[in-house]
Amino acid sequence: MEIWPAIDLRHGQCVRLRQGDYDQQTVFGEDPVATAHRWVAAGARRLHLVDLDAARNEPSDANREAIVRIVESVSVPCQLGGGVRDDGAIRSWFKIGLQRLVVGSAAAKHRAWFAQACDCYPGRLVAGIDARQGMVATDGWLETSQTLATELVTDLRRRTASIAAIVFTDIARDGMLQGPNLESLADIRSASDIPVVASGGVTTLDDVRALQAAGTHAVIIGRALYEGMIDLREAAKIAEDLPPLA
């Protein structure tokens, strides 16, 4: 199981939100590049970046600068979510060296376009599916649709075989340190054969064990790493996500 430490950016700072609420923000560092280096030094084999300002269609030059500097200065693959809504954004971000992009609202609202984009970039575009009580939420989690998350997963698979993965976030668990929603994750996994990345609520090493036992493809860990509740190296051991032997 892959471990993806999360670096969420707002106004150029490394932050964490609670349940996606921008008014419930904790700043964990003013230098996201230093944070990236910290996780890589601790054994991270990949990084999950989120542009929170772009997710609300409020792009930040400070965020973009930090993202570029992270990608240029670390030796591990990086994926980015937040504000990826059109072909221009995809081309621009891939040009700086990101390995994968997470497309959220646009994947839900413009499915034909997203499927076509996946076919243009096989294995490099991820659907970010955020759910509130099982229903897809969009626009920085400000809007909740009438579409079941499982229905969206099934439809996206029907449209394309080139999607890299699904990052599934249960908004109620995100940043709350209450453990992942294993039942909802199981529903998402059963909806298609697309690899599922669990996001939101991972709090303890036992949570990592549970996700590993359930056959989860990958997990994104945020606040629990920053608050010292999970040791990255120990999580990697449990997930068997260790560097290959020399």
N, C-alpha and C positions, 0 to 999 in steps of 0.2 A: 504494500500500500504506500502510495506516495504521500509525503508530508510537504505541505506548502505553507511556510510562515507568511503571514499577511502584513503588508505595509499599506495602510490606508492614509491617503494624503488629503489635507485640506489647508488651503492658503499656504502651501509649502511646508507644512508641519506633519509629523507622524501622529495620527490620532486614532481613537477608537470611539465608536458611537454605541449607544444602547438601543436596540430594536430599530436601528436606522434613523433615530431621532437626532437631527442636527443640533437640537438644543440640549442634548445629553451627551456632550463631547468631553473626552479626556485626552489631553495632550501628553504623549509619551516621549516626545523628542522633537526638537526644532531642526534636526538635521536628518532627514530620511536616508541620505546616503550612508551616514554613519550607522544607522539602524540596519541597513542592508548588509553592510560589512560585518556587523555584529552577528547576524544570523548565519551568514556564510561561514564565518570563523567558528561558529558553534556546530557546524556540520550540515547546514541546509544545502540541499542539492538543487533547489529551485526556489523562486520567490513569486508570490502573488501580490501584485500591486493594484491599488484601487484609487482612481481619481474621483474623490467624492464631489468636488465642485463640478466637474464635467458631467457627473451623473444627474445633476440638477440643471444642466445646461447653463452653467455659470463657469466657463473655462477659466483656469488660473495659469498665468505664465509661470508662477513659482512652482506649481505642480509639474508642469511640463518640463521645466528645467531640471527638477529633481529626478523625474523619471528618466530623462536622457542621461543624466550623470550616473544613475544607478546602473542602467543597462551597459553603459560604457565602462564601468569600473568593477563590475563583478564578473566572475568566471562561470556563473551558473545561469541556466535559462530563466527568463522572466516572462510572466503573462500579465496582461493589464486588462482591467475592467473599468467601466465608467465613461459614458459619453461616446461610445463607439456606435455611431448611428448611420454611417454612409460609406461609400466606397473610398472617398477621399480620406476619411479618418483611418480606414484600414490600411491604405497604401502608405500614409504618412507614418503611422506607428510601426509598421513592419520595416520601413526604411531605416529606422534608428536601431533595429536589431532585436526587437521583441520576438520571442518565439511564438507566442499565442496571444490572441485577443479574446476577451469575454464580451459577448454582445448580449445585452439584457433586454431593455424595452423594445429596441428595434427588432429583435428576433421574435418577440411575441406579437408585435403590431404589424410587421411587414415580413411575413413568413416566406413568401415566394422570393423576395429579395435576399433574405438571409440564406435560404437554401442555395440560391445561385452563387452567393459569395462563398459558401462552404465548398462548393464544387470548384470554384476558382482557386481556393487556397485549401486543398485537402489536408485535413488533420491539423489545421492551425486556428480554426475558429471554434469557440466554445459558447454554448448557450447558457447564459446566466439566468436561471429561473428562480425567482424569489416568490415565496408564497406566504400569504396570511390566511390562516385557517383553510389551507388547501387551495386557495384561489391565487392566481398569478397577480403579483403587484408590479407596477411599472413606475417610471418617472421618478427615480430616486426613492421608491417605495411610498410616494405620495398618493398614488392612485391604485385602487384594488379593482381588478376586472371581475367578470363573471365566468372566467375560463378556469377550469380545473388544471392544476399543474400537470397532472398525469395526462390529460387530453393534449396539452401543448407538446409534451414529450413525444407522444405517439404520432402527432401530426408532423413534427419536425423530422422524425425518422422516416416517415412515409415520403417526405419531400426530398431528402438527401441522405446518401450513405457516407458523406464526407465530413460530417460533424465530428470534431475531436472529442468532445466530452460535454457533460452537463454539470455546471456548478449549481447545486441546489441549496438554497438558504431558507430555513424556516425563520421568518422575521421575528417571531415571538421569542426565539431562543438566542438571536444574535446579540452578542455582547452581554448576555445576562448571566453567564457562568452557571447554567442550569442543566448542562448536558445536551447532546444532540437529540433530535426527534427521530429515533430509530424506526418508528412505525412509518412515518412519512417517507423516510429514505427508502425503506423497503418497497413502498408503493411506487416510487419513482424508478427504482431499479427494475421492477417487474413490468413497467410500461414499455420498455424497449431494451435493446442490447447496447445502447450507448453507455460508455463508461461514466459513472456518477462520482462527482467530487462533493463530499459533504462539507458544508460550511454553516457555522453558527452553533454556539453553545458548547463546543468542546472545551471541557474544563479540567479533566483529570486524565491520568494515564489509563485508568479503567475505561474511560470513554474511548480512548484510542484502541484499547484491547477489544471493546465491543464492536467498534467499526471494522476492525481487522477481521474479527470472527464472522461478521456479517457479509464479508466479501466486498467491502467498499473499495473502489478503485483508488481513491485519494481523499485526503482531508486537508482543509485549510484551518489553520489555528491562529487566532489573533490574541485577544485580551489575555487568555490564560498564559501565553508565553510572556507577555509584557509584565504581568503581575507575578511571575515566578511560580505559578501553580503547576506548570508543565515544564519539564526540562527537555529541550529539543533533542539532545542526544539520546535520552531515554525513550522518548517517543519514537525516534528513528529506529532504535533497536527493536521495539515492539512491532513496528510496522515492517521490519526487515527492509528498511529503506537506507541502506548503508552503502558507502562507496565500494566499488569492486576491488577485490584484492589486487595488489600490484603484481 
